[in-house]
């Protein structure tokens, strides 16, 4: 039976995985000073820059002390990570908050991360989403050029439909960053059914899932069409 703290880790992992990053739960990572057991280890790329985030999940009934922040700082430094994120639903003591200021440690809760997204990491995440939109958009355009040769599709090919969906996400993100809520990031099965996001965190989470679907579509179509994506992803 899965324990509550394990489920908490899984939810945190699902959040970062939905953002298109690689996630490992209870990872054992060797640093300069020894082996560290990490609740959630997040890696990937934002643009062309590598990401290494150490996520510690504390599903406690009491607020987190300064000492836990200092321990996380040491682990982040030892592993050469660029950010440590300490998640707690019970809050943080004043000393913990002070210790995290002007550092690469983010204090948050899974709830706040999903609904608001901490300002310290939002710019990195949004940059990654734009990069994914850019990459998959180029690939969809290539697929479109082949599909439009089929008289059934003409100009409105399935690839262009997918590209329209992710292009809409880019516009929604710009509105959200300016505080314009709710923002429309998609449409339902009915033409007048708008899909709305009421917070930046929710928009990031949901739009990342839509982009993942578009990426899965291009992977499938490139295989069917015998296309090599690496040969044409030139910027």
LINBEL-V49583 format. One record per backbone hydrogen bond with DSSP energy under -0.5 kcal/mol. CO is the residue of the C=O (numbers start at 0). NH is the residue of the N-H. If there is no record, write none. Layout:
CO,NH
CO,NH
//
This chain:
2,6
3,7
4,8
5,9
6,10
7,11
8,12
9,13
10,14
11,15
12,16
13,17
14,18
15,20
16,19
21,42
23,26
23,40
26,28
26,37
28,35
33,30
35,28
35,37
37,26
38,25
39,41
39,54
40,23
41,52
42,21
43,50
44,46
45,47
45,48
48,45
50,43
51,81
51,82
52,41
52,54
53,55
53,84
54,39
55,57
55,86
56,58
57,59
57,88
63,92
64,67
64,68
65,69
66,70
67,71
68,72
69,73
70,74
71,75
72,76
73,77
74,78
75,79
75,80
76,79
77,31
82,53
83,105
84,55
84,86
85,107
86,57
90,63
92,95
92,96
93,97
94,98
95,99
96,100
97,100
99,102
99,104
103,83
105,85
105,107
107,87
108,112
109,113
110,114
111,115
111,116
114,200
117,120
117,121
118,122
120,124
121,125
122,126
123,127
124,128
125,129
126,130
127,131
128,132
129,133
130,134
131,135
132,136
133,137
134,138
135,139
136,140
137,141
138,142
139,143
140,144
141,145
142,146
143,147
145,148
146,149
148,150
149,152
149,153
152,155
154,156
156,160
157,161
158,162
159,163
160,164
161,165
162,166
163,167
164,168
165,169
166,170
167,171
168,172
169,173
170,174
171,175
172,176
173,177
174,177
174,179
175,178
178,180
182,184
182,196
185,194
189,192
191,193
192,187
193,195
194,184
194,185
196,181
196,182
198,202
199,203
200,204
201,205
202,206
203,207
204,208
205,209
206,210
207,211
208,212
209,213
210,214
211,215
212,216
213,217
214,218
215,219
216,220
217,221
218,222
219,223
220,224
221,226
222,225
226,228
227,230
228,231
228,232
231,233
//
